[in-house]
Amino acid sequence: MPAFKPQIPMVVDPTGVRTSTDPRPMGIGTDASRAEVAEGTGGSPLVDFAATSNPYIDYQSVDLLLSLQHPRSEAYDEMCFFIMGQVKELLFKSLHFELHNARHLVREGSVDDALIVLDRSREVARLLTSAWDVVATISAEGFNQFRDHLDQASGQLSFMYRHVEFILGNKDRRLAGAHRNVPHVWPYMEEALETPSLYDEVIARLHHRGYEVSGEVLDREWSEPYQPRECVEQAWFDVYEQRESDGDLYRLGEALIALDDQMAQYRWRHFVLVARIIGHKPGTGGSDGVGWLQQTTGHRYFPELWAVRTRLGT
């Protein structure tokens, strides 16, 4: 347990930060303009800029981003916990962006393009899983030094994680309701709850390509969590059996199960880490902690793709 207090170095004065969420004004460069600048600098990086900023700060809003870390205690490990939480939120946003576009591409019939996007999605999910390795450097004693300062804050209240879950088909109206009182978040959460998931669109694409899928799957209550259907399993079995003719759909199935696999590893890593740090104490957000997380480890977003493995090669 770290007995020393953190020394937090100042890297930006927050009083000088522009807090607007609008993109900051910037110019547009070209190959020609960049060549001209490089000739003028002799090939060295630019260091002289007008006004009170520089293009990189303005492009990424870096000064604003790096002003948003404010641990609540004097516990040394809280800064690590705080920043890794924010890192995961950014990665959830990145993952959701890719999945949102994959869904659109599947809906439009651009399966090959969707495969490119899903490949990146898997890599983002892998990076999310790796984030737990950093959090795992916090000991049980170190976490207890600042845990009380979380009050009722819990990762289960992450609306960005909930968007990821919903676009993958794991809908939950009750958990969505945690954001009903947040007017700048709730409309988009409600829309996500009531919109077909990526997997719903994949199943519709199977039907469009001639695989038999029942109407109750194609036109269901989208806010309900997806339940496996025999007709969908049979459709996937047929895809795998004739992958020579429908290779893009076969590759789509493999991309989905690889993503599902990676997300399962993310949830399992979370469960084991929490058990290691807090044991069987209740969670900060009202759950029973480890017990709740253990329930999530067995979830699979695309159940028929897992079930069909039993039938292949027999």
N, C-alpha and C positions, 0 to 999 in steps of 0.2 A: 504494500500500500504506500503510494507516494506521500511522504511526510512533508515534502517541500512545497512551497506555494509557487504558483506559476508567475513568471515574469512575461507579461504580454507586450511585445514590442509594438510601438506605434508605426504604422506604415502609411496611414492616410488620416487627415483631419476631416472628420465627417461634416464639420460645419461648412466646408468648401465643396461638398459633393452636390451635383445636380441630381435631384431625386425623381425627376420625371421618368415615367416608363416609356415615353416616346423615344424613337431612335434619334440619336444626336446628328446634327447636320454634318455631312461629309462630302468630299468630292468623289469623282469617278476617275480611276486611273486607267491607263492603256499600256500596251507593250511599248509604244513609242514614248510615252511620258516617263515610264519607268527607266527606259534606256537613257533618256536625257538626264534624269536625276542621277543615275549611277555614274554617268560621265562627269557630271558636275562635282560629285563627291569623291571621285577617284575610286569608286567601288566600296567605300566605307559607309556604314549605316548613317542615315540622317540623324542629327541631334538637335537641330535648331527648328523650333516651331513657333508660330504666332499664337496669340491669345494665351489661355491658361490651361491648355490640355495638349494631348497629342493624338494622332489618329487611332492608335491601338486602344488607348483608354476610351476614346469615343465609340469605337466600333463594338467593343465588348462591354462597355459601361463597367470597366474593371474597378474603378474607385468606388462606385456604388456597391458592387458585388462584395468587395472586400471590407465594406463598412457594416456588413450585416451579421457579424459574428459577435454575440454578446452573451457569454456564459453567465449564469446566475449565481454561482458560488465561487469560492476560492479553491476548490478541488482541482488539482492539476489535470486530471483525466477528462474534465468536462469539455475542454476545448476540442479534444480529439473526437469525443462523442458528438459534439455540436456540429463540427465541420463535416464529419462523415454522414450525419443525418442530412445536411444540406446537399452534399455530393449525391447521395442517393435520390433526393428529390429531383435534382437536375437530370440524373440518369433515367428516372421514371418518366420525366417529360420527353427525353430523347426516345425512349422505348415506345411511348405512346404515339409520338409523332410518326415513327416508322410503321407501327401497327395500323394506325389510322390510314396511312397511305397504302399499305398492303391491302387493307380491306377495300379501298376504293379501286385499286388496280384489279383485284379479283372480280369485283362487281362489274367492271368494264370488260372483263374477259382477257385482260393482259396478264396472264399467269406467269409468263417468263419474267416480266418486269417485277411482279410481286415476289418472285423468288430472289431477286437481287436484294430487295428491301428486307425480306425475311432473314437473309444471311446476315445483314447488319444488325437486325433485331436480336438475333442469337448472340452476337458479339457484345451488344450492350447488356444483355441479360447476364452474360458471363462476367462482365466487368462489375455489375451489381453484386453478384455473388462474391467476387473477390473483395468487395468493400468490407465484408464481414471479417476478413483476415486482419484488417486494421483495427476494427472494433474489438476483436478478440484479444488485443494487447491490454485491454482494460481489465483489471482483476475485479473479483467480487468486492473486495475491500475498497478499491478505488471507485467503483460505481456507487457504492453505498455512501461515499463522501458527498455526492451531489444528487442522489436519486430523489430526495425529498423536494428538491427545487423544481422537479418536473411537474409537481402538482398532479393534474390529471392528463397531462400531455402523453400521448402514446402514438406510436407509428401506425396503429390501426385507424387513426384519425387523418392519415395522409390522403387528401383528396386526389393527389396525383397517382398514388398507388391504386386507389379505388378505380380511377379511370383505366389503368392498365388491366385490372381484374375484369372490369366490365367489357372492355373491347375484346378480351379473350373469352368472354362468355360466362364468367363466374359472377352472375348478377346477385345482388342482395339488397332488397329495398330497405330493410332495417338499417344496415350499415350505411347505405346512402343517406338515410335520414339524419345522420350526424351532421350533415352540412346544410340542412334545410333552413337553418337560421342565419346562413351566411349569404347575403343577397348577391354578392359578386362571384360566388362559386356555385350556388345551388342550381341555377337554370341549366348550366352545362352538365352538371352531375345528373340531373333529372333526364336530360336529353340522352346522355350516355346509357342510362338505365333502360330507356324505352326504345333504343335503336338496335337493329340487328348487329350481332357481334361479327368479328372476323370469321369465325367458324360458321356462323349462319350463312354468310355470303359464300364461303367455300362449298357448303352443302348445296346451296342454290346453283352454284357453278357446276357441280356434279350432275345435278338434275338437268341443267341446260345442255350438258354434253351427252345426254341420253341415258344416264344411270337412273334407275327407278328409286325415287324418294317420295314418301307419302306426303299428302297435302298437309297433314297436321304438323309436319316438321317445317314445311316451307312457309306456313302462315300460322305462326303460334304467337303467344304472348311474349314479346321480346324481353320484358322486364323480369321474367322468371329465369332461374338458372337452367342452363342446358341439361337435358337428361338424355342418356344414350338411347338410340333406337336401332332395332335389328336391321331395318331397311338401310340405314346409313352404314352400318357395319358391312352389310352385303355389298353396298356400292363400293366401299373402299376395297373389299376383297376382290371384286371384279376389276378395279383399277390396277391392283397389284398383279393380278393374274394376266392382264393384257397390257402390261407396262410398255411393251414394244410399240404399241399403237398410240397409247395415251401417256407418253413418257413425261410430259409436263405435269400432268395430274399426279403421277407417281412421285415425281420430285417434290411437288407441293406437299404431299402427305409426309414425305421424309423430312422436309423443312419444318413442318408443323410439329412433328413428334420430337425433333431435335430441340426446338424452342421450348416445348412442354417439359422435356427432360431438364433443360437448364433452369427453368423456373421452379421445378420441383427441387432441384439442388439448392436454389436460393432459399426456399421456404424451410428445407431441412436444416440448412446451415443456421438459419435464424433460430429455429427451435432448439437446436443443440447448444448454441451460444447462450441463449437466455437461460436454459437449464443450468449451464455452467456458472453463470454470473449471479442469478437470483434464486436458483433452486425452485422450490414450489411456492414461493411467495405470490400473492395476488399481483396482477399487473397494475400499472398506474392508471390505465384507461378503463378500469372496471371489470376486466376479464380475470379469469383465474390464472392468467400468465401462461406457464408452460402447458397446461392442459388444453387451453384454447389453441395455442400454436401447434400442438401435436395433432389436433384435428385437421389442421390445414395441410399437413405433410402428405396425406394420401390423396389429395385432390389432383385430378388430371383434367385439363381443359378440353382435350380432344379424345374422349374415352374410346371411341370405336377404333381409332388408329392403334391403340394399345391392345384392344381385344382381338383385332384381326391377326395379330402376331401368332396367336395360338393356332389359327387355322392355316397359316402359310406353310407350304411344304409338306402338307399331310394329304 
